[in-house]
C-alpha cells in the first residue's frame, strides 16, 4: 500500500472504485421492485410500504451531510471500510427483519451508510493527478450510474429465484468482500492532508463553502435540475408502460433501465473533455440534449423506440453534466473534497425527490404529456442558467483552483 501522492492509481484500482461505488449505491434502489412482496410478507399497509423508499432516501440525505465530510478529517481507508462493515450489518438486519419496524430501521440505516459511495468518489478524485482527474471521476461515476440502473433488474431477478430477503443477503456478502479488498488496496489519504477541524466545525465549513463559492452554488443548481429531470422520467415511466396498449410486466419495464446504462459511457467521455478544458461546452451541449430528450419521450405511448431513444439521450446528458460538476467543484479545494462532494450531492437528493413527487402527482392529474412538459421545464431551466453564466470565467477545468463561477 502506498501513501498519498506516492500511491499508484492504476486503471485496475479505478475500476475497483467504480465497482464499489455501484455496489454501495445499488442498496438504495433494491427495494423499489420488491415493495409489494415485502408488504405481503410483513403484513404492511400500502402507506407503510411506501415509507420503505422514503426512509432509505432520508437516511441517504442525512448521510451526505453528516458522514461524507468525515473523509476530509480521518483516515479515509478506515472510514470507507468501517462504513462498509456497518452497511453489512444494516443489510443483514433488513434480510432477517421479522417485523415492519425493524425492516424500516434497517432501511434507514442502509441509506445512511450507502453514502460511502460519495466518500469513494471524493477519495478517487484526491488520488488522481489534476490533469487526469476528469477521466478518473468519469470512470468512477460510470460505476455509480451502472449500479443505480441495474439495481432494480438485479433485485427482481434474485427475488424471483430465492425471495426478497436473498437480495439483501447477497448484497451483504458482496459488501463484506469489497471491504476486505479495499482495506488491502487503498492508501489512507489522498494528496491533501486531513483537516484539523473538529466535527462541528467540519459541518459548518460545508455550509461556509456554499456561501463563499459561486461555482459550487451554480453547479449545485445544475445538479438539482438535471436530477429532477432524471427522476421525473424514472419515477413515472412505469405508469404508461403498465397500461394499454403495452401492459408490460415489471420485469419488462425494468429492462428499459438496461438501456440507460449507455449513460455510463457519457461519464467517461465527459471526464476526458473536462481534462481538456472543455467543461463549459460539455455542460451546454449536455443540457441541450437533456431538453431535447423529452421530445421523443413525449411519444412513449405510441412508440417504444421513441422511449428508448429518449432514455439514451437523457441518461447521456445527465451523466455528462454530473461528471463535469464533480470535476470542477473538487478542483476548488482538494483539501475539502469530501465536504464539497457531500454538500453537492444533497442537491441531488433534493432534485430527485422533487422530480419524483411532482411527476407522479402530475401524471395522475394530467397524464404523460404533462409529465414530459415538466421534465423539459427542469431541463430548460438548467440550459437557461448555463446560458446566463457561461461567460463568467474562461479557462480550463483542471489545474489551479478558480474561485470564479464556470
Helices and strands as residue ranges (DSSP letters): G 4-6, H 11-26, G 32-34, H 35-41, H 46-66, G 68-72, H 76-96, H 100-113, H 116-127, G 130-132, H 133-162, H 164-185, H 199-212, H 214-234, H 237-241, H 250-259, G 260-262, H 263-275, H 279-297, H 304-332, G 334-336, H 337-366, H 368-389
